Amino acid sequence: MNELEFKQTKLLKRIQNHEMMLSPSCVSGYYNRTTDNNPLDFTKLSDNEKITLVNWIVTVFKPIKTVNKWHSSYGLKHLFEHAPLGFYVKNGAFKGAMLIAGFEPVDPNELNWRFKISEVSIDNSEIAKAWDFTSKGDN
């Protein structure tokens, strides 16, 4: 096993240990009953998708003490989708990944969650997105 595989395996074990917080009883306060907005959708991703998504979140977003009013889970998931290793993900799966990564929603009753994340870290993700020359459509 090379170093990358070792780190991926380690991250996957950490994700799996934290997935229990996405059980229906634990996410009842976070549960949006609309299609595509359930944090439990994170558990439906493949192991590789879970690793990629959570790694991107913990690498790009920096926690702060105040609410980021400009970006919701829906907008943030689109940033991920346009990142070099990004892929389509439902809003609910993205919200579940944010929980796994340690980011709590400010108001879990909102359809599109807001988090206490640095705007600078979001802007930096735009820089990474700009390097993806294979993107099609609007960025």
Secondary structure, DSSP 8 states (H G I E B T S, - for coil): --HHHHHHHHHHHHHHHHGGGGSTTTSGGG---STT--GGGGGGS-HHHHHHHHHHHHHH--B-SS--SS-BHHHHHHHHHTSTT-----HHHHHHHHHHTT---S-TTSSS-B--B-HHHHHHHHHHHHT-TT--S--
